[in-house]
Amino acid sequence: MEKENNIAFSSAATTRVRQRKRSNEVIPEPIKANGGTLLVDDRNKYKSMWIRTYSTVWMIGGFALIVYMGHLYITAMVVVIQIFMARELFNLLRKAHEDKHLPGFRLLNWHFFFTAMLFVYGRLLSQPLINSVTPDKFLYQFLSSLIKYQMAICYFLYIAGFMWFILTLKKNMYKYQFRQYAWTHMILIVVFTQSSFTVANIFEGIFWFLLPALLIVINDIFAYIVGFFFGKTPLIKLSPKKTWEGFIGASVTTMISAFVLANILGRFQWLTCPRKDLSTGWLQCDPGPLFKPEYYTLPGWIRQLFPWKEISILPVQWHALCLGLFASIIAPFGGFFASGFKRAFKSSIPGHGGITDRMDCQMVMAVFAYIYHQSFIVRQGISVEMILDLILTNLTFEEQQTLLLKLGQILQERLQHS
């Protein structure tokens, strides 16, 4: 009898323990089809929205101030962003234990980084730099020589880094070191290949930098807002909070914004004129046919509803629609790609993720804007500017004087025979 009571007591105790364990367990929420909670169902979405809005206002305000200050300051901003992007990406695959045994290995990565910076920006800014110091003969000759041998200088700097890498190889760490070496070169390709197009766009005219950048910001903001209030249908598993509603709403808004913004920005010469030197003054130039308004008479039924008889449209607005279409459909895939790395970064901007996570779509958009501008807008063929660029960068000061004298003689002879 006593044995049966003990069995019954132990059985009841076991049951109570099981019940207590079950009561402490958290019942898992049903897994969403896209692998996460939709933004519209997120309980903390209003707090997240406030943090994101606060950060966005500060970023847009700072960005507007830098754009107002001009080309050089925008270029400096791009360089600073590049450095922070490279820092995040360098740290992505780093291991503290291995780095302790490799003193100076991080410095080697930055050696390659600044060598690539000297090569890329030396090629891009050589002509504006020459134009900036033309009155000073000594400085002009020094810079001309420096630009002439710039490629050789960068090559030997790279070779020095390569030899440095070989000399630092350590037994049992070869795999880690070669992985870091390959990752460093991958970063240089991703960061500099794309951001160099950004700087090229800036010197073609701030318009070609500012409009694509604003379209990405608008697309990102309205994808978030529409998804925040109406998003129900998951878009892609890689970004759990992206929805079809947000994607479509942002696409429509971006296309409309592209058409309107091109009209507004295209009316300011300091935004549309290309920069030929490194001065900081405001620009004035012939805006060209793209930025001269064309007037269209409105149909009669529209004139009955609205007081306007005609509207003015800049030809560049039709090109802006192509930029808006790309920003709406293709550029977001840069964000999807970055989402694969997002968990590896610590949040540098509250509510937004890392610097790289913010610049993913911008880099893709900058490349497209440059290619579109060069392919469909810039007139192909030899121009006076191209010939002058070749003369100023490849001939010495004495050779340029000789060329000027010979051109004068040739033109004088033609005038005499005509």
ABEGO torsion letter per residue (X at the ends): XAAAAAAAAAAAAAAAAAAAAAAABBBBBBBBAAGBBBAAABAAAAAAAAAAAAAAAAAAAAAAAAAAAEAAAAAAAAAAAAAAAAAAAAAAABBAAAAAABBGAAAAAAAAAAAAAAAAAAAAAAAAAAAAAAABAAAAAAAAAAAAAAAAAAAAAAAAAAAAAAAABBBGAAAAAAAAAAAAAAAAAAAAAAAAAAAAAAAAEAAAAAAAAAAAAAAAAAAAAAAAAABABBABAABAABBAAAAAAAAAAAAAAAAAAAAAAAABAAAABBBABABABBBBBBAEAAABBBBBBBBAAAAAABABABBBBBAAAAAAAAAAAAAAAAAAAAAAAAAAAAAABBBABBGAEBAAAAAAAAAAAAAAAAAAAAAAABBBEBBAAAAAAAAAAABBAAAAAAAAAAAAAAAAAAAAAX
